[in-house]
Amino acid sequence: MFEELQRSAEKVRVAVAPAVVSIGRNGRGCGVVFAEGLVVTNAHNLRDQTTSVTFADGRTEQGTVRGADGDSDLAVIAVDTAAAVAPDWSVAQSTPDRAIFAVSRGGNGAARVTFGTISAVDRAFRGPRGRRIRGSVEHTAPLPKGSSGSAVVDTDGNLVGISTHRLGEGFYLALATDADLRARIEALGRGEEPRRPRLGVGLAPSGAAAQLRRAVGLPDRAGLLVRVVEEGSPAERAGISTGDLLVSAGGRPVHTHDDLYDALEAAAAGPAFPVQLVRGAEEIEVSVTFEEPPPAS
């Protein structure tokens, strides 16, 4: 069994390691060749619209961000991939206990191939912008620092995930390479960045809002406290102010940040988006209109 595992690791190293790259001059992250001239990585690995990409043969090229989506922690970099070939995507659905290898690059640029298993599926975590990213797979293959954006493959070298988040205690999360992820990566590769409606507010959690209301003698009310309103934002245009308690959005009760994100995701293109507020003891409803939002990057 050990010899079979060793043969699989050697096969994966030969087939997949050339497609795994280092992102940034100091190897702050990894990426995977997705297609000729394109590398996929995590959006949190980016610092600017250009970044250096180092390949397995030691070649370093300057890449340009073709498209990025901070909410789903994805980015596609246009760069000369030369002879590096993209790994095939697995057609099998990931299930717990499935054997996998993680393929990454260490600080010295050397390939790291480690063994583990899929420990859970359909996991969720917070992306760089605070939104919940659903449908990831949890695995146990050890990864060194700077491995986000690296490849998770099955024992045949087929891609099953893009590692993105360290849970600690030996567990890691990866974006599952399903049809939806492929479609989103392809869109980013064409420069098509997703555009999502946003209010333009900074919010405190419901617990903080409840404490503040009690401190000033106001009755408890579930909601999110508006701490900051961006200048020129849809929220400011609608009359939302710092100190308002946001209790409903798009006709949905809002108790958590996820409730608000879900309401915004469900917002159909239309003339208005209703938001119910409590200002002091007074209940107010305002109509938010969304102009064409800026790209997610």
C-alpha positions as CSV (number, residue, x, y, z in Angstrom):
1,M,0.0,0.0,0.0
2,F,2.8,2.4,0.9
3,E,4.5,1.6,-2.5
4,E,1.3,2.3,-4.3
5,L,1.0,5.7,-2.5
6,Q,4.6,6.5,-3.3
7,R,3.9,5.8,-7.0
8,S,0.8,8.0,-7.0
9,A,2.8,10.8,-5.3
10,E,5.5,10.6,-8.0
11,K,2.9,10.6,-10.8
12,V,1.3,13.6,-9.3
13,R,4.6,15.5,-8.9
14,V,5.5,14.8,-12.6
15,A,2.1,15.7,-14.0
16,V,0.8,18.5,-11.8
17,A,3.8,20.3,-10.1
18,P,4.8,22.1,-13.3
19,A,1.4,23.7,-13.4
20,V,1.6,25.1,-9.9
21,V,3.3,28.5,-9.6
22,S,4.4,31.0,-6.9
23,I,2.6,34.3,-6.8
24,G,4.5,37.4,-5.7
25,R,8.2,38.0,-5.4
26,N,8.3,36.5,-1.9
27,G,6.0,33.6,-2.7
28,R,3.1,35.0,-0.7
29,G,0.7,32.6,-2.5
30,C,0.4,30.0,-5.2
31,G,-1.6,29.6,-8.4
32,V,-2.5,26.9,-10.9
33,V,-2.3,27.1,-14.7
34,F,-5.9,27.1,-15.8
35,A,-5.4,27.4,-19.6
36,E,-2.7,28.6,-21.9
37,G,-1.7,32.1,-20.8
38,L,-4.0,32.0,-17.7
39,V,-3.3,31.2,-14.0
40,V,-6.0,31.0,-11.4
41,T,-5.2,32.0,-7.8
42,N,-6.9,33.5,-4.7
43,A,-7.9,37.2,-4.8
44,H,-6.3,37.7,-1.4
45,N,-2.9,36.8,-3.0
46,L,-3.0,40.0,-5.1
47,R,-1.5,43.4,-4.1
48,D,-1.9,45.2,-7.4
49,Q,-3.0,44.8,-11.0
50,T,0.3,43.3,-11.8
51,T,2.3,40.6,-10.0
52,S,5.2,38.3,-10.6
53,V,4.6,34.6,-11.4
54,T,7.3,32.1,-10.9
55,F,7.1,28.7,-12.6
56,A,8.5,25.3,-11.8
57,D,11.5,25.8,-14.0
58,G,12.5,28.9,-12.1
59,R,11.3,31.3,-14.8
60,T,9.6,34.5,-13.5
61,E,7.2,36.5,-15.6
62,Q,5.2,39.6,-14.8
63,G,1.5,38.8,-15.0
64,T,-1.5,41.1,-15.3
65,V,-4.7,40.6,-13.4
66,R,-7.3,39.7,-16.1
67,G,-10.2,39.5,-13.6
68,A,-10.7,39.3,-9.8
69,D,-13.6,38.7,-7.5
70,G,-12.8,39.4,-3.8
71,D,-16.2,38.1,-2.6
72,S,-15.5,34.6,-3.8
73,D,-11.7,34.9,-3.4
74,L,-10.8,34.2,-7.0
75,A,-8.5,35.9,-9.5
76,V,-7.2,35.1,-12.9
77,I,-3.8,36.3,-14.0
78,A,-2.7,36.7,-17.7
79,V,0.9,35.5,-18.0
80,D,3.1,33.6,-20.5
81,T,2.6,30.0,-19.3
82,A,5.0,28.6,-21.9
83,A,5.2,24.8,-21.6
84,A,3.2,24.5,-18.4
85,V,0.1,22.5,-19.0
86,A,-3.1,22.9,-17.0
87,P,-4.2,19.8,-15.1
88,D,-7.4,18.0,-16.0
89,W,-10.4,18.7,-13.8
90,S,-11.9,15.8,-11.9
91,V,-15.4,14.8,-13.1
92,A,-16.2,12.9,-9.9
93,Q,-17.9,14.6,-7.0
94,S,-15.7,14.9,-3.9
95,T,-16.8,12.8,-1.0
96,P,-15.5,12.4,2.6
97,D,-12.5,10.0,2.9
98,R,-11.5,10.4,-0.8
99,A,-7.7,10.3,-1.1
100,I,-6.1,13.5,-2.4
101,F,-2.7,15.2,-2.8
102,A,-2.0,18.9,-2.2
103,V,0.6,20.3,-4.6
104,S,2.1,23.6,-3.6
105,R,5.4,25.5,-3.6
106,G,7.5,26.4,-0.6
107,G,9.4,29.6,0.1
108,N,12.4,28.3,-1.9
109,G,10.2,27.6,-4.9
110,A,10.4,23.8,-4.6
111,A,7.3,21.7,-5.2
112,R,5.6,20.2,-2.2
113,V,3.4,17.1,-2.6
114,T,1.6,16.0,0.5
115,F,-1.0,13.3,1.1
116,G,-4.4,13.6,2.8
117,T,-8.1,12.9,2.5
118,I,-11.2,14.9,1.9
119,S,-12.5,15.2,5.5
120,A,-15.8,17.1,4.8
121,V,-17.7,18.7,1.9
122,D,-20.0,21.6,1.5
123,R,-18.2,23.7,4.0
124,A,-18.4,27.5,4.2
125,F,-16.0,30.2,5.3
126,R,-15.5,34.0,5.1
127,G,-13.9,35.5,2.1
128,P,-11.7,38.6,2.1
129,R,-14.7,40.9,2.0
130,G,-16.6,39.1,4.7
131,R,-19.1,37.3,2.5
132,R,-19.8,33.7,3.1
133,I,-18.2,31.3,0.5
134,R,-20.2,28.1,0.3
135,G,-19.5,24.7,-1.1
136,S,-15.8,24.2,-0.3
137,V,-14.2,20.9,0.6
138,E,-12.1,20.3,3.7
139,H,-9.0,18.3,3.4
140,T,-6.1,17.1,5.6
141,A,-3.0,17.3,3.3
142,P,-0.4,19.5,5.1
143,L,0.4,22.8,3.4
144,P,3.3,25.2,4.1
145,K,2.7,29.0,4.6
146,G,2.0,30.7,1.3
147,S,0.1,27.8,-0.2
148,S,-3.2,29.5,-0.8
149,G,-4.2,29.1,-4.4
150,S,-2.4,25.8,-4.8
151,A,-3.8,22.6,-6.3
152,V,-5.7,19.7,-4.6
153,V,-5.8,16.7,-6.9
154,D,-6.9,13.1,-6.8
155,T,-4.5,10.2,-7.0
156,D,-4.7,10.4,-10.8
157,G,-3.6,14.0,-10.8
158,N,-7.1,15.5,-11.6
159,L,-7.9,18.8,-10.0
160,V,-10.5,18.6,-7.2
161,G,-9.9,21.9,-5.5
162,I,-8.0,25.2,-5.1
163,S,-6.7,25.5,-1.5
164,T,-7.7,28.8,0.0
165,H,-8.1,28.8,3.7
166,R,-6.3,27.3,6.7
167,L,-8.5,26.1,9.5
168,G,-5.7,25.1,11.9
169,E,-5.3,21.8,13.6
170,G,-4.3,20.2,10.3
171,F,-7.4,21.0,8.3
172,Y,-7.7,23.2,5.2
173,L,-10.4,24.4,2.9
174,A,-10.4,24.4,-0.9
175,L,-12.7,25.8,-3.5
176,A,-14.3,22.7,-5.1
177,T,-13.5,22.5,-8.8
178,D,-17.1,22.0,-10.0
179,A,-18.9,23.3,-13.1
180,D,-19.8,26.5,-11.3
181,L,-16.2,27.3,-10.3
182,R,-15.0,26.6,-13.9
183,A,-17.7,29.0,-15.3
184,R,-16.6,31.7,-12.9
185,I,-12.9,31.3,-13.6
186,E,-13.6,31.4,-17.4
187,A,-15.6,34.6,-17.0
188,L,-12.8,36.2,-15.0
189,G,-10.4,35.0,-17.7
190,R,-12.4,37.0,-20.2
191,G,-12.2,40.0,-18.0
192,E,-15.8,39.7,-16.8
193,E,-15.9,40.6,-13.1
194,P,-19.1,40.0,-11.2
195,R,-21.1,43.1,-10.2
196,R,-23.1,42.9,-7.0
197,P,-25.4,45.5,-5.4
198,R,-23.9,47.1,-2.3
199,L,-25.2,49.6,0.2
200,G,-21.9,51.2,1.1
201,V,-22.2,50.9,4.9
202,G,-20.0,49.6,7.7
203,L,-22.0,47.6,10.3
204,A,-21.7,46.5,13.9
205,P,-23.1,43.0,14.8
206,S,-26.5,42.6,16.4
207,G,-25.0,42.1,19.9
208,A,-23.2,45.4,19.8
209,A,-26.3,47.1,18.6
210,A,-28.3,45.7,21.5
211,Q,-25.8,46.8,24.1
212,L,-25.7,50.3,22.7
213,R,-29.5,50.6,22.6
214,R,-29.8,49.3,26.2
215,A,-27.1,51.8,27.3
216,V,-29.2,54.7,26.1
217,G,-32.5,53.4,27.4
218,L,-33.9,52.1,24.1
219,P,-35.9,48.9,23.8
220,D,-34.1,45.8,22.4
221,R,-34.5,45.3,18.7
222,A,-32.7,42.7,16.4
223,G,-30.7,44.3,13.6
224,L,-27.4,45.7,12.5
225,L,-26.1,49.0,13.7
226,V,-24.8,51.4,10.9
227,R,-21.4,52.6,12.0
228,V,-20.1,54.1,8.8
229,V,-21.9,55.4,5.6
230,E,-19.7,55.8,2.6
231,E,-19.8,59.2,0.9
232,G,-21.8,59.0,-2.4
233,S,-22.9,55.5,-1.7
234,P,-26.5,54.1,-2.3
235,A,-27.0,54.2,1.4
236,E,-26.1,57.9,1.7
237,R,-28.3,58.8,-1.3
238,A,-31.2,57.0,0.4
239,G,-30.8,58.9,3.7
240,I,-29.3,56.1,5.8
241,S,-27.3,57.6,8.6
242,T,-24.7,56.5,11.2
243,G,-26.5,55.2,14.3
244,D,-29.4,53.8,12.3
245,L,-30.4,50.2,13.1
246,L,-31.0,48.2,10.0
247,V,-33.8,45.7,10.7
248,S,-35.0,44.7,7.2
249,A,-33.7,44.7,3.6
250,G,-35.5,43.7,0.5
251,G,-38.5,42.6,2.6
252,R,-36.3,40.2,4.6
253,P,-35.5,40.5,8.3
254,V,-31.8,41.3,8.9
255,H,-30.3,39.9,12.1
256,T,-26.8,39.0,10.8
257,H,-24.4,40.2,8.1
258,D,-25.2,37.1,6.1
259,D,-28.9,38.0,6.1
260,L,-28.0,41.3,4.5
261,Y,-25.7,39.7,1.9
262,D,-28.4,37.2,1.1
263,A,-31.0,40.0,0.7
264,L,-28.6,41.9,-1.6
265,E,-27.9,38.8,-3.7
266,A,-31.6,38.2,-4.1
267,A,-32.3,41.9,-5.1
268,A,-33.8,41.9,-8.6
269,A,-32.9,44.7,-10.9
270,G,-35.6,47.2,-10.3
271,P,-36.4,50.8,-9.3
272,A,-35.9,50.5,-5.6
273,F,-34.7,48.3,-2.8
274,P,-36.6,48.8,0.5
275,V,-34.7,49.1,3.7
276,Q,-36.4,49.3,7.1
277,L,-34.5,51.2,9.8
278,V,-35.0,52.1,13.4
279,R,-33.7,55.6,14.2
280,G,-33.9,56.1,18.0
281,A,-37.4,54.9,18.7
282,E,-38.8,55.8,15.3
283,E,-39.2,53.3,12.4
284,I,-38.3,54.5,9.0
285,E,-38.4,52.9,5.5
286,V,-36.2,54.2,2.8
287,S,-35.8,53.2,-0.8
288,V,-32.3,52.4,-2.0
289,T,-31.4,52.7,-5.7
290,F,-28.4,51.0,-7.1
291,E,-26.4,52.6,-9.9
292,E,-24.2,50.2,-11.9
293,P,-21.8,49.1,-9.1
294,P,-18.0,49.1,-9.6
295,P,-16.2,45.8,-10.4
296,A,-15.7,43.6,-7.4
297,S,-12.0,43.9,-7.5
